[in-house]
Amino acid sequence: MNTDCLDIDEILLKAPKKKKTKKKKQEVRPLSELVKRGGA
């Protein structure tokens, strides 16, 4: 589902690099928190 959203955003907005970075940062944030917690 996440891929579909990204694909649609890319096609509709031609997602600039800035938008992709923001989306990737949001995905990295929870990952970093998980690693800090030691849940990974």
N, C-alpha and C positions, 0 to 999 in steps of 0.2 A: 504493500500500500504506500509506503514511504517513497518507493521508487516511482510509482505512478504519479504521485504528487510532484515530485521533482521533475519528472518528464514533462508533465503538463505545464509546470511553471517555466521550464526551459523553452517549450514551444511557444507558449503565449507571450511570456515576457522576454524570451531569449535570455533568460536569467543571466544577468551580468555576473562577473566574477565576485562582485561584492555580495550579491544575494547568496551565492553558493557558499561563500565563506561564512556568512552569518548562519546558514542552516547547518553547516558542518560544525561550527563552533558550538551550537546548541547540542549537537549529538556528542561532541567531545566532552562537554561539561559534565553530564551525568556519568560518563565513563570515568573521568578523572575522580569524581566523587566516590564512585564505586571502588576504585583502586585504593583511594585514601582510606576508605572504610575497611578495606581488606576483604571485601565480598567477592572480588574477582578471583 
